[in-house]
């Protein structure tokens, strides 16, 4: 399995808040060594490799993860909690999953 993380670099040269938080969390959990490559989607460079990957996989938000399996299949994870749970086999609370879904979909209303 090969895991690529695409993080976002904003126009001001700093990583987006969520990308920075995800990297910090992966480091804190000791999981960063399971990420094979970290590629930047750099808003200052419209042809950056990360922005090209976002276009290729039709992803509109960062960070996201591209997981290439040995059987040749590829899965893209735009939800960090789902990636943690399904790929890195980490426990994720239901409230974390709901919070992430709600933040990615502001048009949804929690009942």
C-alpha positions as CSV (number, residue, x, y, z in Angstrom):
1,X,0.0,0.0,0.0
2,X,1.2,3.5,-0.9
3,X,-0.3,6.5,0.9
4,X,0.0,10.1,-0.5
5,X,-1.2,13.0,1.6
6,X,-2.0,16.2,-0.3
7,X,-1.8,19.3,1.9
8,X,-2.8,22.8,1.0
9,X,-0.4,25.8,1.0
10,X,-2.3,29.1,1.0
11,X,-1.4,32.2,-1.1
12,X,0.4,33.6,2.0
13,X,2.8,30.6,2.0
14,X,1.4,29.0,5.1
15,X,-0.3,25.6,5.3
16,X,-4.1,25.7,5.6
17,X,-5.2,25.3,9.2
18,X,-6.8,21.8,8.6
19,X,-3.7,20.5,6.8
20,X,-1.5,21.7,9.7
21,X,-3.8,20.1,12.3
22,X,-3.9,16.8,10.5
23,X,-0.1,16.6,10.2
24,X,0.2,17.5,13.9
25,X,-2.3,14.8,14.8
26,X,-0.6,12.2,12.7
27,X,2.8,13.1,14.3
28,X,1.2,13.0,17.8
29,X,-0.3,9.5,17.1
30,X,3.0,8.3,15.7
31,X,1.5,7.6,12.3
32,X,3.3,10.0,10.1
33,X,5.8,7.3,9.1
34,X,2.9,5.4,7.4
35,X,2.5,8.3,5.0
36,X,4.8,7.6,2.0
37,X,4.6,11.1,0.4
38,X,3.3,14.5,1.3
39,X,2.6,16.7,-1.7
40,X,1.6,20.4,-1.6
41,X,-1.4,21.8,-3.4
42,X,0.2,25.3,-3.5
43,X,-2.2,28.1,-4.3
44,X,0.8,30.2,-5.4
45,X,1.6,27.7,-8.1
46,X,-1.5,26.8,-10.2
47,X,0.4,23.9,-11.8
48,X,1.7,22.4,-8.5
49,X,1.6,18.6,-8.3
50,X,-1.0,18.7,-5.5
51,X,-3.4,20.9,-7.4
52,X,-3.1,18.7,-10.4
53,X,-3.9,15.7,-8.2
54,X,-6.9,17.5,-6.8
55,X,-8.1,18.1,-10.3
56,X,-7.4,14.6,-11.4
57,X,-9.4,13.1,-8.5
58,X,-12.0,15.9,-8.4
59,X,-11.2,16.9,-4.9
60,X,-12.2,20.4,-3.7
61,X,-10.8,20.4,-0.2
62,X,-7.5,19.6,1.5
63,X,-6.0,17.7,3.0
64,X,-6.9,14.5,1.3
65,X,-5.3,11.1,1.0
66,X,-4.6,8.9,-2.1
67,X,-4.3,5.2,-1.1
68,X,-2.9,3.0,-3.8
69,X,-3.3,-0.7,-3.0
70,X,-1.1,-3.6,-4.2
71,X,-4.0,-4.9,-6.3
72,X,-3.7,-1.7,-8.4
73,X,-6.9,0.0,-7.0
74,X,-6.9,3.5,-5.7
75,X,-9.1,5.1,-3.1
76,X,-9.2,8.8,-2.3
77,X,-10.1,9.9,1.2
78,X,-11.3,13.5,1.8
79,X,-12.4,12.8,5.4
80,X,-9.5,12.5,7.8
81,X,-11.5,10.5,10.3
82,X,-12.6,8.0,7.7
83,X,-9.0,7.6,6.5
84,X,-7.8,7.0,10.1
85,X,-10.5,4.4,10.7
86,X,-10.4,2.5,7.4
87,X,-6.8,2.8,6.3
88,X,-4.7,3.3,9.5
89,X,-7.2,1.2,11.6
90,X,-7.4,3.8,14.4
91,X,-10.3,4.3,16.7
92,X,-12.4,7.4,15.8
93,X,-15.3,8.7,17.9
94,X,-18.7,9.1,16.3
95,X,-18.6,12.8,17.4
96,X,-15.3,13.3,15.5
97,X,-16.8,11.8,12.4
98,X,-20.0,13.8,12.6
99,X,-18.1,17.0,13.3
100,X,-15.9,16.5,10.2
101,X,-18.9,15.7,8.0
102,X,-20.7,18.8,9.2
103,X,-17.7,21.0,8.6
104,X,-17.3,19.7,5.1
105,X,-21.0,20.1,4.3
106,X,-22.2,23.4,5.8
107,X,-25.5,23.0,3.9
108,X,-26.4,20.0,6.1
109,X,-28.4,20.6,9.3
110,X,-27.8,18.4,12.3
111,X,-30.9,16.8,13.8
